Amino acid sequence: MFVYPAFATFIQHVGVIAIGVIALFIAGEQLGLPVGVIFGRHGGSGVDALQTTGAVGLAVGFVLGAAGEAALILPGLLRARVTWRPTLHLGHPAVRQITRLYVPIAAGLLLSLAQQNVELILNGLAPGNANHNITALQSATTLIQFPTGLVVAALSFAVLPPLTAAANAGDGAGFKRTLALGFRLGLLLMTPAMVGLIALRTPIVALLFQHGACHADCTDLNALALQNYAYQLPFSRSTNC
């Protein structure tokens, strides 16, 4: 029952990546650009057109991935004889409950937007080049998202099915026990990831980003950003589980 829905989000991501890459290859072939230019850092009108086509490919991939996600979920809904009819009942108790539960989520999103704006301001005031500072934060964010995505996917497969079953059965004790297990698993997985990223921050950044315009000083700045971002990993599971 839970197998296909568990892979639904994965299918959406695959659609975005696959269609985006295919669009780049097709556009590169039509424009006569070599593979090195497609995935490199180059300028020119041809590259600008290539980037535009790649952005369109990502959008198309998102739509197709969402369609694939729906296709995976739909058979389970049909077997469960779940039907949907459009209705607007704002006074329903479930709507009030959803609104009440969404308040902290909305507050978190607002705080995240405020943090991003503060970071942009601080990047301009911090020592060094503002563009270099922003690049360092973007590189660190990319690396942090890798273990975060892996752990979220792993916990989704392991915890969500028994959590949903306990909720449907009205098993409050089992629900709390499974939820606590999810938190412990997240902490168990993220702590080694934090230690590894901090200990190997410089080799990792040098291997992935030290090429082209990024030199040794750029690597040191990116590694410093990665180190400071990595401290949040064990605590980030409490907000995403």
C-alpha positions as CSV (number, residue, x, y, z in Angstrom):
1,M,0.0,0.0,0.0
2,F,2.8,2.4,0.8
3,V,5.4,1.3,-1.7
4,Y,4.3,3.3,-4.7
5,P,3.5,6.5,-2.7
6,A,7.0,6.3,-1.1
7,F,8.6,6.4,-4.5
8,A,6.3,9.2,-5.8
9,T,8.6,12.1,-4.8
10,F,11.6,10.3,-6.2
11,I,9.9,10.0,-9.5
12,Q,9.2,13.7,-9.6
13,H,12.9,14.5,-9.0
14,V,14.0,12.0,-11.6
15,G,11.6,13.7,-14.1
16,V,13.1,17.1,-13.4
17,I,16.7,16.0,-13.7
18,A,16.2,13.7,-16.7
19,I,14.2,16.1,-18.8
20,G,16.5,19.0,-17.9
21,V,19.6,17.1,-19.0
22,I,17.9,15.8,-22.2
23,A,16.8,19.4,-23.0
24,L,20.4,20.6,-22.6
25,F,21.7,17.8,-24.9
26,I,19.1,18.5,-27.6
27,A,19.7,22.3,-27.5
28,G,23.5,21.8,-27.5
29,E,23.2,19.6,-30.6
30,Q,21.0,22.1,-32.4
31,L,23.3,24.9,-31.5
32,G,26.4,22.9,-32.4
33,L,27.9,23.2,-28.9
34,P,30.3,20.5,-27.6
35,V,29.5,18.7,-24.3
36,G,32.3,20.6,-22.5
37,V,30.5,23.9,-23.2
38,I,27.1,22.5,-22.2
39,F,28.2,21.6,-18.7
40,G,31.0,24.2,-18.4
41,R,31.1,27.8,-17.5
42,H,31.2,29.7,-20.7
43,G,29.6,32.8,-22.1
44,G,28.2,33.9,-25.4
45,S,24.8,34.0,-27.2
46,G,24.8,30.3,-27.8
47,V,25.3,29.5,-24.2
48,D,22.6,32.0,-23.2
49,A,20.1,30.2,-25.5
50,L,21.3,26.9,-24.1
51,Q,20.6,28.0,-20.5
52,T,17.1,29.3,-21.5
53,T,16.3,25.9,-23.1
54,G,17.6,24.1,-20.0
55,A,15.4,26.2,-17.7
56,V,12.4,25.3,-20.0
57,G,13.4,21.7,-19.7
58,L,13.4,21.8,-15.9
59,A,9.9,23.3,-16.0
60,V,8.7,20.6,-18.4
61,G,10.4,17.9,-16.3
62,F,8.7,19.2,-13.2
63,V,5.3,18.9,-14.8
64,L,6.0,15.4,-16.2
65,G,7.5,14.4,-12.8
66,A,4.4,15.6,-11.0
67,A,2.2,13.6,-13.5
68,G,4.3,10.5,-12.8
69,E,3.9,11.1,-9.1
70,A,0.2,11.3,-9.5
71,A,0.2,8.2,-11.6
72,L,1.9,6.2,-8.8
73,I,-0.5,7.4,-6.2
74,L,-3.7,7.0,-8.2
75,P,-3.9,3.2,-8.2
76,G,-3.7,3.1,-4.5
77,L,-6.5,5.6,-4.2
78,L,-8.6,3.7,-6.7
79,R,-8.1,0.4,-4.7
80,A,-9.1,2.2,-1.5
81,R,-12.1,3.6,-3.4
82,V,-11.1,7.2,-2.4
83,T,-13.0,9.7,-4.5
84,W,-12.5,13.5,-4.6
85,R,-15.3,16.0,-5.2
86,P,-14.7,19.7,-5.3
87,T,-16.3,21.4,-2.4
88,L,-15.8,24.5,-0.3
89,H,-16.6,24.2,3.4
90,L,-14.5,26.6,5.3
91,G,-16.4,25.9,8.5
92,H,-15.5,22.3,8.6
93,P,-13.5,21.2,11.7
94,A,-10.7,19.7,9.5
95,V,-10.2,23.1,7.8
96,R,-9.8,24.8,11.2
97,Q,-7.4,22.1,12.3
98,I,-5.3,22.4,9.2
99,T,-5.2,26.2,9.6
100,R,-4.2,25.9,13.2
101,L,-1.4,23.4,12.4
102,Y,-0.2,25.5,9.5
103,V,0.4,28.6,11.6
104,P,3.9,27.4,12.8
105,I,4.8,26.3,9.3
106,A,3.9,29.7,7.9
107,A,5.8,31.4,10.7
108,G,8.9,29.3,9.9
109,L,8.7,30.2,6.2
110,L,8.5,33.9,7.1
111,L,11.5,33.5,9.4
112,S,13.4,31.7,6.6
113,L,12.6,34.5,4.1
114,A,13.7,37.1,6.7
115,Q,17.0,35.1,7.3
116,Q,17.7,35.1,3.5
117,N,17.3,38.8,3.3
118,V,19.5,39.3,6.4
119,E,22.1,37.1,4.8
120,L,22.1,39.1,1.6
121,I,22.7,42.3,3.6
122,L,25.4,40.7,5.7
123,N,27.1,39.4,2.5
124,G,27.5,43.0,1.3
125,L,28.9,44.1,4.7
126,A,31.1,41.2,5.4
127,P,34.9,41.4,4.6
128,G,35.9,40.3,1.1
129,N,34.0,40.2,-2.1
130,A,30.2,40.0,-1.8
131,N,29.8,37.8,-4.8
132,H,32.4,35.4,-3.4
133,N,30.6,35.2,-0.1
134,I,27.3,34.4,-1.8
135,T,29.0,31.7,-3.9
136,A,30.4,30.2,-0.8
137,L,27.0,30.0,0.9
138,Q,25.4,28.5,-2.2
139,S,28.1,25.9,-2.5
140,A,27.8,25.0,1.2
141,T,24.0,24.8,0.8
142,T,24.3,22.4,-2.1
143,L,26.6,20.1,-0.1
144,I,24.4,20.3,3.0
145,Q,21.3,19.3,1.0
146,F,22.8,16.1,-0.1
147,P,22.8,14.3,3.3
148,T,19.6,16.0,4.2
149,G,17.8,14.7,1.2
150,L,19.2,11.2,1.7
151,V,18.1,11.1,5.3
152,V,14.6,12.5,4.5
153,A,14.1,9.8,1.9
154,A,15.4,7.0,4.2
155,L,13.1,8.1,7.1
156,S,10.2,8.5,4.7
157,F,10.5,4.8,3.6
158,A,11.1,3.5,7.1
159,V,8.9,5.7,9.4
160,L,5.9,7.0,7.4
161,P,4.2,3.7,6.7
162,P,4.0,2.5,10.3
163,L,3.3,6.0,11.5
164,T,0.3,6.2,9.1
165,A,-0.9,2.8,10.2
166,A,-0.7,3.7,13.8
167,A,-2.7,6.9,13.2
168,N,-5.4,5.1,11.2
169,A,-5.7,2.5,13.9
170,G,-6.0,5.1,16.7
171,D,-2.8,3.7,18.3
172,G,-1.6,6.8,20.1
173,A,1.2,4.9,22.0
174,G,2.4,3.3,18.8
175,F,2.3,6.6,16.9
176,K,4.5,8.3,19.6
177,R,6.9,5.4,19.7
178,T,7.3,5.4,15.9
179,L,7.7,9.2,15.9
180,A,10.4,9.0,18.6
181,L,12.1,6.3,16.6
182,G,12.2,8.6,13.6
183,F,13.8,11.4,15.6
184,R,16.5,9.0,17.0
185,L,17.2,7.6,13.5
186,G,17.5,11.1,12.1
187,L,20.0,12.0,14.9
188,L,21.9,8.7,14.3
189,L,22.3,9.4,10.6
190,M,22.9,13.1,10.6
191,T,25.6,13.2,13.4
192,P,28.1,11.2,11.3
193,A,27.3,13.2,8.3
194,M,28.1,16.4,10.2
195,V,31.4,15.0,11.5
196,G,32.4,13.8,8.0
197,L,31.6,17.1,6.3
198,I,33.5,19.1,8.9
199,A,36.5,16.8,8.9
200,L,36.7,16.5,5.1
201,R,35.3,20.0,4.2
202,T,38.4,21.2,2.3
203,P,39.0,18.0,0.2
204,I,35.3,17.8,-0.6
205,V,35.1,21.4,-1.7
206,A,38.3,21.2,-3.7
207,L,37.2,18.1,-5.5
208,L,33.8,19.5,-6.5
209,F,34.3,23.2,-6.9
210,Q,38.0,24.1,-7.3
211,H,38.1,24.5,-11.1
212,G,37.7,27.4,-13.5
213,A,37.5,30.7,-11.6
214,C,37.5,28.9,-8.2
215,H,41.1,28.8,-6.8
216,A,42.6,27.9,-3.4
217,D,41.3,31.0,-1.6
218,C,37.8,30.3,-3.0
219,T,38.1,26.7,-1.7
220,D,39.0,28.0,1.8
221,L,36.0,30.3,1.9
222,N,33.6,27.6,0.6
223,A,35.0,25.1,3.2
224,L,34.5,27.6,6.0
225,A,30.8,28.1,4.9
226,L,30.4,24.3,4.7
227,Q,31.8,23.9,8.2
228,N,29.4,26.4,9.8
229,Y,26.4,25.0,7.9
230,A,27.2,21.5,8.9
231,Y,26.6,22.2,12.6
232,Q,22.9,22.4,11.9
233,L,22.5,18.9,10.5
234,P,21.6,17.0,13.7
235,F,19.1,19.7,14.6
236,S,17.6,20.0,11.2
237,R,15.9,16.6,11.4
238,S,13.7,17.8,14.2
239,T,12.1,20.3,11.8
240,N,11.9,18.0,8.8
241,C,10.8,14.7,10.4
